[in-house]
Amino acid sequence: MQLRAMTDVIKSKFHKRHLDLKILDPQKPEAAAKGRLRQVIKLRRGINDELARKLHKQIRADHPKVQVRIQGDQLRVTAKDKDALQGVIAALRGEDVDVPLQFTNYR
């Protein structure tokens, strides 16, 4: 019960700072001394390789006129017209992805 209360406190602090709760990666609770539980909560940063490949395939299937590159822990999508990029952004916002997506436009 205390573990659940502590995770609620952490989530409320993240929400107060306008951080998405999808960046929290709670690990499996493990037993500690005196019948207590211990749980490690890691922070996700960037997109992992398998999710990047999945999103790459999905974007290429839905929008063939855009170019998609995987650059480390991010995806870079380029196109000649803004409408194609906005279509990709709209399609990705409708998806349920494990990590929060952030979109920047350099034009």
C-alpha positions in Angstrom: 0.0 0.0 0.0 2.9 2.4 0.8 4.5 1.5 -2.6 1.3 2.5 -4.4 1.1 5.7 -2.4 4.7 6.6 -3.2 4.2 6.0 -7.0 1.1 8.2 -6.8 3.2 11.0 -5.2 5.9 10.6 -8.0 3.2 10.7 -10.7 1.6 13.8 -9.2 5.0 15.6 -9.0 5.6 14.7 -12.7 2.1 15.9 -13.6 2.7 19.2 -11.7 5.8 19.8 -13.8 3.9 19.1 -17.0 5.9 15.9 -17.8 4.2 13.0 -19.6 3.8 10.0 -17.4 4.8 7.7 -20.3 8.4 8.5 -19.5 8.2 6.5 -16.3 9.2 2.8 -16.7 8.3 1.0 -13.5 10.3 -2.2 -13.0 8.9 -5.3 -11.2 8.6 -4.8 -7.4 11.0 -6.9 -5.4 11.0 -8.0 -1.8 13.1 -6.0 0.7 13.8 -6.3 4.4 11.0 -6.7 7.0 8.3 -7.7 4.5 8.6 -4.4 2.5 8.7 -4.0 -1.2 11.2 -2.1 -3.4 10.6 -0.9 -6.9 12.9 0.8 -9.3 11.3 3.4 -11.7 13.5 4.2 -14.6 13.1 7.1 -17.0 12.7 6.5 -20.7 14.7 8.7 -23.0 14.3 8.6 -26.7 12.9 5.9 -28.9 14.3 2.4 -28.6 15.4 0.5 -31.8 12.4 -1.8 -32.3 9.9 1.0 -31.8 11.9 3.2 -34.2 11.8 0.4 -36.9 8.1 -0.1 -36.3 7.3 3.6 -36.7 9.6 3.8 -39.7 7.7 1.0 -41.5 4.4 2.5 -40.6 5.3 6.0 -41.8 6.7 4.6 -45.1 3.5 2.5 -45.7 1.1 5.4 -45.0 3.1 8.3 -46.6 5.4 7.1 -49.4 6.5 10.6 -50.4 8.4 11.3 -47.1 11.9 10.2 -46.2 12.4 8.7 -42.7 15.8 8.3 -41.1 16.6 6.8 -37.7 19.2 8.9 -35.9 20.1 7.4 -32.6 17.1 7.7 -30.4 15.0 9.9 -32.7 13.3 9.7 -36.1 13.9 12.4 -38.7 11.1 12.8 -41.3 11.7 15.0 -44.3 9.5 15.9 -47.2 9.2 18.5 -49.9 5.8 19.9 -48.8 4.6 20.7 -45.3 1.3 19.0 -45.9 3.0 15.6 -45.9 4.8 16.3 -42.7 1.6 17.5 -41.0 -0.1 14.3 -42.2 2.7 12.2 -40.6 2.3 14.2 -37.3 -1.4 13.7 -37.3 -1.1 10.0 -38.0 1.4 9.6 -35.1 -0.6 11.5 -32.7 -3.5 9.1 -33.3 -1.3 6.1 -32.5 -0.9 4.7 -29.0 2.9 4.6 -28.4 4.7 3.6 -25.2 6.8 6.8 -25.2 5.7 10.4 -25.5 6.4 11.8 -28.9 7.8 15.3 -29.5 7.5 17.1 -32.8 9.8 19.9 -33.9 9.6 21.7 -37.2 12.8 23.3 -38.6 11.2 25.1 -41.5 
